[in-house]
Amino acid sequence: MTAGNVFFALCSIAALVGALCTVLARNPIRGAMGLLLTIVGIAGLFLKLNAQFLAAIQLIVYAGAVVVLFVFVIMLLGPDAGHVRDTGAPKARVARALAGVLMALISLVTLVLVLRSAAKPTRFGFVGPQHGSVEAVGTQLFTKTLVPFELATALLIVAVVGAIAVARSRHQVRKEKQSPSVTRRFFHGPLHPRDAGRPLTGEEL
């Protein structure tokens, strides 16, 4: 086994472990860190395939921008945003069981396809030196795949706007639920005659 094969195996394991952490982690911060590990592993695979430009873009765009955006949104909403208590309802158990069966079926089909392709190796054509270069990727990106590229950009913008809207609505709800402040008691008088002269509690400050 050569050093290149060891590097390929390590990057593959890192990508798989990070993907599992992203899906199974209850803490969104840990899920984001798992996504970062997956991106680093995929960048290593690109590097092993002599696609240095794609590896650099993977680290700069995904690890340096997308993951940072996810972490920013998580910290903006709070790590506990959207946390649902596990009540153990029968519907939830059935949904988890179906999801597990579906994942097992997909894994089995993928394994069978990989074993069949390994039993009958195919030869690919010659790849020129310009394959995977900056010029080739840019030409492909801004000619044949321009519409998906712009749609992905619009999707990211909509996600950011939605996160800001959710955060603002939560902030307004918290302000409405707050108890009367010192300023309100000063201008409007005590809440009740028997409260006159009573020191303010911690909840009323």
GROMACS elastic network, one bead per residue, 0.5 to 0.9 nm:
[ bonds ]
;  ai    aj funct       b0    kb
    1     4     6  0.82165   500
    1     5     6  0.63013   500
    1     6     6  0.71233   500
    2     5     6  0.53476   500
    2     6     6  0.64991   500
    2     7     6  0.87887   500
    3     6     6  0.50550   500
    3     7     6  0.61473   500
    3     8     6  0.85700   500
    4     7     6  0.50685   500
    4     8     6  0.61254   500
    4     9     6  0.86143   500
    4    48     6  0.72283   500
    5     9     6  0.61176   500
    5    10     6  0.85963   500
    6     9     6  0.50900   500
    6    10     6  0.61582   500
    6    11     6  0.86132   500
    7    10     6  0.51601   500
    7    11     6  0.61725   500
    7    12     6  0.85520   500
    7    44     6  0.80157   500
    7    45     6  0.84471   500
    7    48     6  0.77955   500
    8    11     6  0.52481   500
    8    12     6  0.61367   500
    8    13     6  0.86572   500
    8    44     6  0.75183   500
    8    45     6  0.62452   500
    8    48     6  0.67565   500
    9    12     6  0.50750   500
    9    13     6  0.61381   500
    9    14     6  0.85615   500
   10    13     6  0.51524   500
   10    14     6  0.61096   500
   10    15     6  0.86023   500
   10    41     6  0.79567   500
   10    44     6  0.89593   500
   11    14     6  0.50604   500
   11    15     6  0.61456   500
   11    16     6  0.86555   500
   11    38     6  0.86787   500
   11    40     6  0.78769   500
   11    42     6  0.68400   500
   11    43     6  0.83086   500
   11    44     6  0.57930   500
   11    45     6  0.62355   500
   12    15     6  0.51426   500
   12    16     6  0.62309   500
   12    17     6  0.86131   500
   12    38     6  0.87905   500
   12    41     6  0.62724   500
   12    42     6  0.74579   500
   12    44     6  0.85346   500
   12    45     6  0.73355   500
   13    16     6  0.51452   500
   13    17     6  0.60346   500
   13    18     6  0.84249   500
   13    41     6  0.78131   500
   14    17     6  0.52003   500
   14    18     6  0.59939   500
   14    19     6  0.84836   500
   14    37     6  0.64172   500
   14    38     6  0.62839   500
   14    40     6  0.79486   500
   14    41     6  0.53845   500
   14    42     6  0.85426   500
   15    18     6  0.52004   500
   15    19     6  0.61218   500
   15    20     6  0.87210   500
   15    34     6  0.86767   500
   15    35     6  0.85068   500
   15    37     6  0.63372   500
   15    39     6  0.69438   500
   15    40     6  0.73783   500
   15    42     6  0.62526   500
   16    19     6  0.50760   500
   16    20     6  0.62585   500
   16    21     6  0.86104   500
   16    37     6  0.89743   500
   16    38     6  0.68199   500
   16    41     6  0.84158   500
   17    20     6  0.51879   500
   17    21     6  0.61729   500
   17    22     6  0.86067   500
   17    34     6  0.75239   500
   17    37     6  0.79239   500
   17    38     6  0.74061   500
   18    21     6  0.50137   500
   18    22     6  0.60964   500
   18    23     6  0.87072   500
   18    31     6  0.82915   500
   18    33     6  0.77162   500
   18    35     6  0.57251   500
   18    36     6  0.73212   500
   18    37     6  0.50445   500
   18    39     6  0.83088   500
   18    41     6  0.84335   500
   19    22     6  0.50417   500
   19    23     6  0.63382   500
   19    24     6  0.86064   500
   19    31     6  0.86462   500
   19    34     6  0.62389   500
   19    35     6  0.62710   500
   19    37     6  0.79955   500
   19    38     6  0.58581   500
   20    23     6  0.52205   500
   20    24     6  0.58993   500
   20    25     6  0.79957   500
   20    31     6  0.89063   500
   20    34     6  0.75967   500
   21    24     6  0.52573   500
   21    25     6  0.53175   500
   21    30     6  0.73190   500
   21    31     6  0.58563   500
   21    32     6  0.87050   500
   21    33     6  0.82117   500
   21    34     6  0.50755   500
   21    35     6  0.76772   500
   22    25     6  0.58196   500
   22    26     6  0.89134   500
   22    28     6  0.82277   500
   22    30     6  0.72491   500
   22    32     6  0.64744   500
   22    33     6  0.75835   500
   22    35     6  0.56116   500
   22    38     6  0.86933   500
   23    26     6  0.85267   500
   23    31     6  0.69128   500
   23    34     6  0.85709   500
   24    31     6  0.76789   500
   25    28     6  0.68998   500
   25    29     6  0.86394   500
   25    30     6  0.62164   500
   25    31     6  0.53676   500
   25    34     6  0.84385   500
   26    29     6  0.87894   500
   26    30     6  0.77187   500
   26    31     6  0.74497   500
   26    83     6  0.86671   500
   27    30     6  0.53872   500
   27    31     6  0.63791   500
   27    32     6  0.88609   500
   27    79     6  0.69444   500
   27    80     6  0.79348   500
   28    32     6  0.61593   500
   28    33     6  0.86109   500
   28    71     6  0.84311   500
   28    74     6  0.70547   500
   28    79     6  0.62529   500
   28    80     6  0.81965   500
   29    32     6  0.50772   500
   29    33     6  0.63048   500
   29    34     6  0.86391   500
   29    70     6  0.88888   500
   29    71     6  0.67862   500
   29    74     6  0.72814   500
   29    75     6  0.86077   500
   29    79     6  0.70648   500
   30    34     6  0.61423   500
   30    35     6  0.86073   500
   31    35     6  0.62678   500
   31    36     6  0.86698   500
   32    36     6  0.62570   500
   32    37     6  0.87209   500
   32    67     6  0.65730   500
   32    68     6  0.88083   500
   32    70     6  0.69840   500
   32    71     6  0.67269   500
   33    37     6  0.62954   500
   33    38     6  0.86834   500
   33    67     6  0.81712   500
   33    71     6  0.89360   500
   34    37     6  0.50277   500
   34    38     6  0.62760   500
   34    39     6  0.86935   500
   35    38     6  0.50156   500
   35    39     6  0.62305   500
   35    40     6  0.86805   500
   35    63     6  0.85777   500
   35    67     6  0.74364   500
   36    39     6  0.51012   500
   36    40     6  0.62532   500
   36    41     6  0.86527   500
   36    62     6  0.81684   500
   36    63     6  0.59393   500
   36    67     6  0.65720   500
   37    40     6  0.51421   500
   37    41     6  0.62071   500
   37    42     6  0.86884   500
   37    63     6  0.89059   500
   38    41     6  0.50915   500
   38    42     6  0.62107   500
   38    43     6  0.85844   500
   39    42     6  0.51251   500
   39    43     6  0.61281   500
   39    44     6  0.86348   500
   39    58     6  0.68189   500
   39    59     6  0.71048   500
   39    62     6  0.70044   500
   39    63     6  0.64966   500
   40    43     6  0.50262   500
   40    44     6  0.62913   500
   40    45     6  0.87943   500
   40    55     6  0.86989   500
   40    58     6  0.77798   500
   40    59     6  0.67635   500
   40    63     6  0.75150   500
   41    44     6  0.50569   500
   41    45     6  0.64207   500
   41    46     6  0.88366   500
   42    46     6  0.63242   500
   42    47     6  0.85974   500
   42    55     6  0.77386   500
   42    58     6  0.77713   500
   43    46     6  0.50830   500
   43    47     6  0.61942   500
   43    48     6  0.86670   500
   43    52     6  0.86724   500
   43    54     6  0.74048   500
   43    56     6  0.72831   500
   43    57     6  0.84425   500
   43    58     6  0.57617   500
   43    59     6  0.66681   500
   44    48     6  0.61908   500
   44    49     6  0.86993   500
   44    55     6  0.67854   500
   45    48     6  0.50222   500
   45    49     6  0.63700   500
   45    50     6  0.88974   500
   45    51     6  0.87538   500
   45    55     6  0.79136   500
   46    49     6  0.50790   500
   46    50     6  0.65485   500
   46    51     6  0.52173   500
   46    52     6  0.67244   500
   46    53     6  0.85591   500
   46    54     6  0.63968   500
   46    55     6  0.52406   500
   46    56     6  0.89999   500
   46    58     6  0.87807   500
   47    50     6  0.51910   500
   47    51     6  0.53960   500
   47    52     6  0.52609   500
   47    53     6  0.84435   500
   47    54     6  0.78807   500
   47    55     6  0.56583   500
   47    56     6  0.86217   500
   48    51     6  0.74014   500
   48    52     6  0.84855   500
   49    52     6  0.81648   500
   50    53     6  0.87207   500
   50    55     6  0.89694   500
   50   132     6  0.84922   500
   51    54     6  0.54934   500
   51    55     6  0.63499   500
   51    56     6  0.88067   500
   51   131     6  0.86655   500
   51   132     6  0.59605   500
   51   133     6  0.76283   500
   52    55     6  0.50393   500
   52    56     6  0.61674   500
   52    57     6  0.86122   500
   52   132     6  0.83485   500
   52   133     6  0.84114   500
   53    56     6  0.51323   500
   53    57     6  0.61549   500
   53    58     6  0.84938   500
   53   132     6  0.73351   500
   53   133     6  0.66945   500
   53   134     6  0.65703   500
   53   137     6  0.89227   500
   54    57     6  0.50271   500
   54    58     6  0.59628   500
   54    59     6  0.86641   500
   54   132     6  0.75711   500
   54   133     6  0.85851   500
   54   134     6  0.86590   500
   54   137     6  0.87316   500
   55    58     6  0.50216   500
   55    59     6  0.64254   500
   55    60     6  0.86745   500
   56    59     6  0.52510   500
   56    60     6  0.60292   500
   56    61     6  0.83433   500
   57    60     6  0.50118   500
   57    61     6  0.55386   500
   57    62     6  0.75132   500
   58    61     6  0.56695   500
   58    62     6  0.53999   500
   58    63     6  0.67856   500
   58    64     6  0.86177   500
   59    62     6  0.57151   500
   59    64     6  0.61382   500
   59    65     6  0.87481   500
   60    63     6  0.58987   500
   60    65     6  0.68266   500
   61    64     6  0.54114   500
   61    65     6  0.51323   500
   61    66     6  0.64922   500
   61    67     6  0.88113   500
   62    65     6  0.54654   500
   62    67     6  0.61663   500
   62    68     6  0.85001   500
   63    66     6  0.61347   500
   63    67     6  0.53150   500
   63    68     6  0.71226   500
   64    67     6  0.65128   500
   64    68     6  0.61981   500
   64    69     6  0.87484   500
   65    68     6  0.51688   500
   65    69     6  0.60023   500
   65    70     6  0.86733   500
   66    70     6  0.62433   500
   66    71     6  0.86981   500
   67    71     6  0.61917   500
   67    72     6  0.85004   500
   68    71     6  0.51079   500
   68    72     6  0.60600   500
   68    73     6  0.86373   500
   69    72     6  0.50129   500
   69    73     6  0.62087   500
   69    74     6  0.85843   500
   69   160     6  0.84413   500
   70    73     6  0.51947   500
   70    74     6  0.61421   500
   70    75     6  0.86409   500
   71    74     6  0.50095   500
   71    75     6  0.61256   500
   71    76     6  0.84332   500
   72    75     6  0.52350   500
   72    76     6  0.60324   500
   72    77     6  0.86726   500
   73    77     6  0.61259   500
   73    78     6  0.82021   500
   73   160     6  0.77432   500
   73   163     6  0.65484   500
   73   164     6  0.82037   500
   74    77     6  0.53035   500
   74    78     6  0.56290   500
   74    79     6  0.58400   500
   74    80     6  0.87558   500
   74    81     6  0.79220   500
   75    79     6  0.62753   500
   76    79     6  0.85263   500
   76   163     6  0.81575   500
   76   164     6  0.81221   500
   76   167     6  0.68181   500
   77    80     6  0.79603   500
   77    81     6  0.59084   500
   77   163     6  0.75509   500
   77   164     6  0.85130   500
   77   166     6  0.77182   500
   77   167     6  0.56242   500
   77   170     6  0.84280   500
   78    81     6  0.54185   500
   79    82     6  0.86495   500
   79    83     6  0.85421   500
   80    83     6  0.54289   500
   81    84     6  0.88763   500
   84    87     6  0.87502   500
   85    88     6  0.89781   500
   86    89     6  0.79721   500
   86    92     6  0.84775   500
   87    92     6  0.83060   500
   88    91     6  0.83252   500
   88    92     6  0.64733   500
   88    93     6  0.66648   500
   89    92     6  0.53080   500
   89    93     6  0.64481   500
   89    94     6  0.88126   500
   90    93     6  0.50893   500
   90    94     6  0.61726   500
   90    95     6  0.85644   500
   91    94     6  0.51217   500
   91    95     6  0.60986   500
   91    96     6  0.86206   500
   92    95     6  0.50435   500
   92    96     6  0.61734   500
   92    97     6  0.85766   500
   93    96     6  0.51392   500
   93    97     6  0.61434   500
   93    98     6  0.86160   500
   94    97     6  0.50455   500
   94    98     6  0.61237   500
   94    99     6  0.85308   500
   95    98     6  0.51577   500
   95    99     6  0.61018   500
   95   100     6  0.85892   500
   96    99     6  0.50537   500
   96   100     6  0.61348   500
   96   101     6  0.86364   500
   97   100     6  0.51135   500
   97   101     6  0.62215   500
   97   102     6  0.85903   500
   98   101     6  0.50984   500
   98   102     6  0.60774   500
   98   103     6  0.85874   500
   99   102     6  0.50731   500
   99   103     6  0.61568   500
   99   104     6  0.85960   500
  100   103     6  0.51542   500
  100   104     6  0.61624   500
  100   105     6  0.85857   500
  101   104     6  0.50958   500
  101   105     6  0.61150   500
  101   106     6  0.86401   500
  102   105     6  0.50741   500
  102   106     6  0.61741   500
  102   107     6  0.85618   500
  103   106     6  0.51449   500
  103   107     6  0.61060   500
  103   108     6  0.85720   500
  104   107     6  0.50851   500
  104   108     6  0.61162   500
  104   109     6  0.86666   500
  105   108     6  0.51030   500
  105   109     6  0.62088   500
  105   110     6  0.85501   500
  106   109     6  0.52181   500
  106   110     6  0.60910   500
  106   111     6  0.85598   500
  107   110     6  0.51098   500
  107   111     6  0.60961   500
  107   112     6  0.86552   500
  108   111     6  0.51083   500
  108   112     6  0.62299   500
  108   113     6  0.86807   500
  109   112     6  0.51594   500
  109   113     6  0.62312   500
  109   114     6  0.86398   500
  110   113     6  0.51711   500
  110   114     6  0.61594   500
  110   115     6  0.86416   500
  111   114     6  0.51175   500
  111   115     6  0.61625   500
  111   116     6  0.86118   500
  112   115     6  0.51853   500
  112   116     6  0.61805   500
  112   117     6  0.86512   500
  113   116     6  0.51354   500
  113   117     6  0.61797   500
  113   118     6  0.85679   500
  114   117     6  0.51750   500
  114   118     6  0.61110   500
  114   119     6  0.86440   500
  115   118     6  0.50388   500
  115   119     6  0.61983   500
  115   120     6  0.88139   500
  116   119     6  0.51314   500
  116   120     6  0.64860   500
  116   121     6  0.88391   500
  117   120     6  0.52358   500
  117   121     6  0.60455   500
  117   122     6  0.79172   500
  118   121     6  0.55568   500
  118   122     6  0.87302   500
  124   127     6  0.84249   500
  127   130     6  0.82060   500
  127   131     6  0.64190   500
  128   131     6  0.55681   500
  129   132     6  0.81282   500
  129   133     6  0.79366   500
  130   133     6  0.53542   500
  130   134     6  0.85236   500
  130   135     6  0.78913   500
  130   136     6  0.67050   500
  131   134     6  0.89836   500
  131   136     6  0.65072   500
  131   137     6  0.83127   500
  132   135     6  0.81507   500
  132   136     6  0.60713   500
  132   137     6  0.60997   500
  133   136     6  0.52670   500
  133   137     6  0.61385   500
  133   138     6  0.84724   500
  134   137     6  0.52713   500
  134   138     6  0.59713   500
  134   139     6  0.84860   500
  135   138     6  0.51810   500
  135   139     6  0.60669   500
  135   140     6  0.85743   500
  136   139     6  0.52164   500
  136   140     6  0.61822   500
  136   141     6  0.85028   500
  137   140     6  0.51763   500
  137   141     6  0.59238   500
  137   142     6  0.85699   500
  138   141     6  0.50318   500
  138   142     6  0.60415   500
  138   143     6  0.82941   500
  139   142     6  0.55568   500
  139   143     6  0.59322   500
  139   144     6  0.80763   500
  140   143     6  0.54756   500
  140   144     6  0.56506   500
  140   145     6  0.64965   500
  140   146     6  0.83227   500
  141   144     6  0.63358   500
  141   145     6  0.50272   500
  141   146     6  0.58334   500
  141   149     6  0.73556   500
  142   145     6  0.60656   500
  142   147     6  0.85035   500
  142   149     6  0.80305   500
  143   146     6  0.55859   500
  143   147     6  0.88058   500
  144   147     6  0.80016   500
  145   148     6  0.56437   500
  145   149     6  0.62659   500
  145   150     6  0.88533   500
  146   149     6  0.51075   500
  146   150     6  0.62753   500
  146   151     6  0.86532   500
  147   150     6  0.52416   500
  147   151     6  0.61317   500
  147   152     6  0.86470   500
  148   152     6  0.61105   500
  148   153     6  0.86187   500
  149   152     6  0.52618   500
  149   153     6  0.64381   500
  149   154     6  0.88665   500
  150   154     6  0.62501   500
  150   155     6  0.85951   500
  151   154     6  0.50629   500
  151   155     6  0.61059   500
  151   156     6  0.87194   500
  152   156     6  0.63474   500
  152   157     6  0.87724   500
  153   156     6  0.52781   500
  153   157     6  0.64367   500
  153   158     6  0.87972   500
  154   157     6  0.50962   500
  154   158     6  0.61920   500
  154   159     6  0.86092   500
  155   158     6  0.51382   500
  155   159     6  0.61768   500
  155   160     6  0.87469   500
  156   159     6  0.50467   500
  156   160     6  0.63178   500
  156   161     6  0.87416   500
  157   160     6  0.52017   500
  157   161     6  0.62764   500
  157   162     6  0.85950   500
  158   161     6  0.51274   500
  158   162     6  0.60343   500
  158   163     6  0.85645   500
  159   162     6  0.51136   500
  159   163     6  0.61616   500
  159   164     6  0.86939   500
  160   163     6  0.51549   500
  160   164     6  0.62992   500
  160   165     6  0.86870   500
  161   164     6  0.51817   500
  161   165     6  0.61980   500
  161   166     6  0.86929   500
  162   165     6  0.50596   500
  162   166     6  0.61719   500
  162   167     6  0.85761   500
  163   166     6  0.51835   500
  163   167     6  0.61579   500
  163   168     6  0.86596   500
  164   167     6  0.50944   500
  164   168     6  0.61668   500
  164   169     6  0.86586   500
  165   168     6  0.51929   500
  165   169     6  0.62237   500
  165   170     6  0.86707   500
  166   169     6  0.52123   500
  166   170     6  0.62509   500
  166   171     6  0.86454   500
  167   170     6  0.52023   500
  167   171     6  0.62061   500
  167   172     6  0.87760   500
  168   171     6  0.50071   500
  168   172     6  0.62655   500
  168   173     6  0.87068   500
  169   172     6  0.51645   500
  169   173     6  0.62938   500
  169   174     6  0.87279   500
  170   173     6  0.51141   500
  170   174     6  0.62672   500
  170   175     6  0.87271   500
  171   174     6  0.51829   500
  171   175     6  0.63363   500
  171   176     6  0.88134   500
  172   175     6  0.50892   500
  172   176     6  0.62925   500
  172   177     6  0.87454   500
  173   176     6  0.51625   500
  173   177     6  0.63164   500
  173   178     6  0.88580   500
  174   177     6  0.51754   500
  174   178     6  0.63988   500
  175   178     6  0.53506   500
  175   179     6  0.87969   500
  176   179     6  0.82861   500
  178   181     6  0.81795   500
  178   203     6  0.84559   500
  178   204     6  0.85082   500
  179   203     6  0.66697   500
  179   204     6  0.56886   500
  179   205     6  0.81393   500
  180   183     6  0.81455   500
  180   184     6  0.61245   500
  180   185     6  0.70007   500
  180   191     6  0.89624   500
  180   203     6  0.86501   500
  180   204     6  0.58555   500
  180   205     6  0.77935   500
  181   184     6  0.53536   500
  181   185     6  0.64865   500
  181   186     6  0.87026   500
  181   203     6  0.87781   500
  181   204     6  0.56169   500
  181   205     6  0.54828   500
  182   185     6  0.51769   500
  182   186     6  0.60628   500
  182   187     6  0.87687   500
  182   200     6  0.81451   500
  182   204     6  0.70245   500
  182   205     6  0.58876   500
  183   186     6  0.50256   500
  183   187     6  0.63029   500
  183   188     6  0.84337   500
  184   187     6  0.54121   500
  184   188     6  0.58014   500
  184   189     6  0.76439   500
  184   190     6  0.89447   500
  185   188     6  0.52892   500
  185   190     6  0.55621   500
  185   191     6  0.70601   500
  186   189     6  0.55421   500
  186   190     6  0.76369   500
  187   190     6  0.89979   500
  188   191     6  0.80349   500
  189   192     6  0.84489   500
  189   196     6  0.85037   500
  190   193     6  0.65549   500
  190   194     6  0.83788   500
  190   195     6  0.60007   500
  190   196     6  0.59321   500
  190   197     6  0.86998   500
  191   194     6  0.85583   500
  191   195     6  0.66761   500
  191   196     6  0.84034   500
  192   195     6  0.52567   500
  192   196     6  0.72535   500
  193   196     6  0.56591   500
  194   197     6  0.82638   500
  194   198     6  0.80607   500
  195   198     6  0.52578   500
  195   199     6  0.84113   500
  196   199     6  0.86532   500
  198   201     6  0.89174   500
  200   203     6  0.80677   500
  200   204     6  0.60015   500
  200   205     6  0.66524   500
  201   204     6  0.53812   500
  201   205     6  0.66055   500
  202   205     6  0.54370   500
